[in-house]
Amino acid sequence: MSSQNLLKVCGATAPQDIEAAAAAGADCVGLWHGVPGGPRELDPDGLAALAAAARSTGLLPVWVTFLADPGALVATARAAGAGWIQLHAYQPPAVVRALREALPASVGIVKVLHVAPGGAGCVERPLIGAYARAGTDLFLLDTATEDGRIGSTGRTLDQADVTALLPRLTRPFLLAGGLSPANRPAYEEVVAHPGFRGIDVDTAARDRVTGGFGIPEIAALARAWRTGVDRSSAVRPRTGTREMELSS
C-alpha cells in the first residue's frame, strides 16, 4: 500500500476531534454540514471554525454534505475554506459540473457511490462516466442499506460488490463502509487496485466511552491499512495540493 494512500476520519464536531485526528496520523477530516438529522451536523460557523483548525494542524478539511443547490454549495465552500467537497447523497452530474466550473482547481470534488449489499448493485452505476466527465476528482464507495440509509451506517461492503464496480471507475477512489483494523484482510483485492487511494472511517475512529475521535483507535486504523507502518509515532506528512493527494 503506497504511503500516498489516505486515512480520512469523518464526523468531527469539536477541536478535540481535530487534535486527536492529527496526533494519530489521519490525513483528512470530514465535517458535516447540510446532512439533515445527522448526528455530527455543524452549523456554518462550526464548519468554518473546524476547517480552519484542521488546516492549522496539516489535516485536509473535507466538507461532507447532502445539499444539491450549486449556488449554496459554492458559497458555503468558499466561506468555510473546505479543501474538498464530498457529495454524499444523490446529486446529479450537473451539480458536479457547476462546482467544478465555479471553484478553483485546488478544491477537490468527491462523489459518493452508494453500493447496496448482497450484490444489489450501485444506484449511480449508469452515471459514473457522467460524474467523471463533469469534474469528479475522487469517488468514494460506501454502503446503502436495504432501508435506504446512507452515510456512517457502520455496514460493511463485500469485496465482491466493490470489485464488480471497479472496471467502470476512471477516477481514483476511497473505500468506506464499516471499515476497521480487523477487517483489513478482507479487502486485499481492493487495496491492490491501482485506483485505490485509501479509506474513510467514522465508527472505528471513535472512543467507545466519549464518542469522540480516539488517538489509539485512529492509530490502529493507520497501522492496519498502511502496510503495518505506525505513522502515529512518526512525523506525519502534511497534506498538500489536491493533485498531490490524488496522484498515483
C-alpha positions in Angstrom: 0.0 0.0 0.0 1.5 3.3 -1.1 2.3 5.9 1.6 0.2 8.3 -0.5 -3.0 6.4 0.4 -5.2 8.4 2.7 -6.8 7.9 6.0 -9.9 10.1 6.3 -11.8 10.2 9.6 -15.3 11.5 9.4 -17.7 13.5 11.6 -15.5 15.8 13.7 -17.6 18.0 16.0 -15.1 19.6 18.3 -11.5 20.9 18.4 -10.5 17.8 20.4 -11.5 15.6 17.4 -9.2 17.6 15.2 -6.3 17.3 17.7 -6.8 13.6 18.0 -7.0 13.0 14.2 -3.8 15.0 13.7 -1.9 13.3 16.5 -2.9 9.8 15.4 -1.8 10.2 11.8 -5.0 10.9 9.8 -4.7 12.9 6.6 -8.2 14.2 6.1 -11.1 15.0 8.4 -14.8 15.0 7.4 -17.0 17.9 8.6 -20.8 17.5 8.2 -23.0 20.4 7.2 -26.2 20.0 5.2 -26.8 16.5 6.5 -30.4 16.6 7.7 -30.8 14.8 11.0 -27.1 13.9 11.0 -25.7 13.3 14.5 -22.5 15.2 13.6 -24.1 18.2 11.9 -22.4 21.5 12.2 -23.8 25.0 11.6 -21.9 27.2 9.1 -19.8 28.9 11.8 -18.8 25.5 13.2 -17.9 24.2 9.8 -15.6 27.2 9.1 -14.1 27.0 12.6 -13.2 23.3 12.4 -12.0 23.6 8.8 -9.6 26.3 10.0 -8.5 24.2 12.9 -7.9 21.3 10.6 -5.8 23.3 8.2 -3.7 24.6 11.2 -2.7 21.0 12.0 -2.0 20.0 8.4 -5.2 18.0 8.1 -7.3 18.4 4.9 -10.8 19.6 5.8 -13.5 17.7 3.8 -17.0 19.2 3.8 -19.5 16.3 3.8 -23.0 17.3 2.6 -26.3 16.2 1.2 -27.0 19.6 -0.3 -27.6 19.8 -4.0 -28.1 23.5 -4.8 -24.9 24.6 -6.7 -25.1 28.2 -5.5 -25.4 27.3 -1.9 -22.6 24.7 -2.3 -20.2 27.2 -3.8 -21.0 29.9 -1.3 -20.5 27.6 1.7 -17.4 26.0 0.3 -15.8 29.4 -0.1 -16.9 30.7 3.3 -15.7 27.5 5.1 -12.4 27.1 3.2 -13.1 23.5 2.5 -10.2 21.6 0.9 -12.6 19.0 -0.6 -16.4 18.8 -1.0 -17.8 15.3 -0.5 -21.3 15.0 -2.2 -22.8 12.3 0.0 -26.2 11.9 -1.5 -27.8 11.6 -4.9 -26.7 14.9 -6.5 -26.7 14.7 -10.3 -23.6 15.2 -12.5 -24.8 18.7 -13.4 -24.1 19.7 -9.8 -20.6 18.4 -10.0 -20.1 20.3 -13.3 -21.4 23.6 -11.7 -19.0 23.2 -8.8 -16.0 22.4 -11.0 -16.7 25.5 -13.1 -17.1 27.8 -10.1 -14.4 26.6 -7.7 -10.6 26.7 -8.0 -8.9 23.5 -9.2 -7.3 23.2 -5.7 -10.7 22.3 -4.3 -11.3 18.5 -4.8 -14.8 17.2 -5.6 -15.6 13.7 -4.1 -18.7 11.9 -5.3 -20.0 9.1 -3.2 -21.3 6.0 -5.0 -23.8 4.0 -2.9 -23.3 0.3 -3.1 -26.1 -1.9 -1.8 -25.1 -5.1 0.0 -25.7 -8.6 -1.3 -25.0 -7.9 -5.0 -27.9 -5.5 -5.3 -25.6 -3.1 -7.2 -24.9 0.6 -7.2 -27.6 3.2 -7.6 -25.3 5.6 -9.5 -23.8 3.0 -11.7 -25.2 4.3 -15.0 -24.0 7.8 -14.1 -20.4 7.0 -13.2 -19.0 8.1 -16.5 -21.0 11.3 -16.5 -19.8 12.2 -13.0 -16.2 11.7 -14.1 -16.7 13.9 -17.2 -18.4 16.6 -15.1 -15.3 17.0 -13.0 -15.3 14.5 -10.1 -11.8 14.1 -8.8 -12.3 11.1 -6.5 -15.1 8.6 -5.9 -16.0 7.2 -2.5 -17.6 3.8 -2.3 -19.9 3.5 0.6 -22.9 1.3 1.8 -26.5 2.0 1.1 -28.6 -0.2 3.4 -31.7 -2.1 2.5 -33.9 0.5 4.1 -32.3 3.4 2.2 -29.9 4.7 4.9 -26.7 6.3 3.6 -23.7 7.8 5.4 -22.0 6.4 8.5 -24.2 3.3 8.6 -21.5 1.1 10.0 -22.4 -1.6 7.4 -19.6 -3.3 5.6 -19.3 -3.8 1.9 -18.5 -7.2 0.5 -15.3 -7.1 -1.5 -17.0 -8.8 -4.5 -19.6 -6.0 -4.6 -16.8 -3.4 -4.7 -14.6 -5.2 -7.3 -17.6 -5.6 -9.6 -17.9 -1.8 -9.8 -14.2 -1.0 -10.2 -13.9 -1.6 -14.0 -16.3 1.4 -14.5 -14.2 3.8 -12.5 -11.9 6.2 -14.4 -11.1 8.2 -11.3 -9.3 7.1 -8.1 -11.5 6.0 -5.2 -11.7 5.8 -1.4 -13.3 2.9 0.4 -15.8 3.3 3.3 -18.5 1.2 5.0 -17.8 -0.3 8.4 -14.0 -0.5 8.0 -11.8 -1.4 10.9 -8.3 -2.7 11.6 -9.8 -6.2 12.0 -11.4 -6.4 8.5 -8.4 -5.1 6.6 -7.5 -8.6 5.3 -11.0 -8.9 3.7 -10.1 -6.2 1.1 -6.8 -7.4 -0.4 -8.0 -7.2 -3.9 -9.5 -3.7 -3.5 -6.3 -2.4 -1.8 -4.2 -3.8 -4.6 -6.3 -2.0 -7.3 -4.3 0.9 -8.9 -7.2 3.3 -8.3 -7.3 2.7 -4.6 -6.4 5.9 -2.6 -7.3 5.0 1.0 -10.2 4.7 3.4 -12.9 6.8 5.1 -13.9 5.8 8.6 -16.3 7.1 11.2 -17.3 4.5 13.8 -14.0 2.7 14.2 -12.2 6.0 14.7 -14.1 6.8 17.9 -13.5 6.2 21.6 -16.3 4.0 22.8 -16.7 5.9 26.1 -16.7 9.5 24.9 -17.9 9.1 21.3 -15.2 11.5 20.0 -12.2 10.6 17.9 -9.7 8.4 19.8 -6.0 8.6 19.2 -5.5 4.8 19.8 -8.4 4.0 17.6 -7.2 6.1 14.7 -3.6 5.0 15.1 -4.8 1.3 14.9 -6.5 2.1 11.6 -3.3 3.7 10.3 -1.3 0.7 11.2 -3.7 -1.8 9.8 -4.3 0.0 6.5 -0.8 1.3 5.8 1.1 -1.9 5.5 1.8 -2.2 9.2 3.6 1.2 9.4 2.7 3.0 12.6 2.7 6.6 11.4 1.2 7.9 14.6 4.7 7.8 16.2 6.5 9.5 13.4 6.3 12.8 11.6 3.1 12.7 9.6 3.4 14.0 6.0 1.4 17.2 5.7 -1.4 17.4 3.2 -0.7 19.4 0.1 -2.4 20.1 -3.1 -5.3 18.2 -4.5 -3.1 17.0 -7.3 -0.5 15.6 -4.9 -3.1 13.8 -2.8 -4.9 12.2 -5.7 -1.7 11.2 -7.6 -0.9 7.6 -8.1 
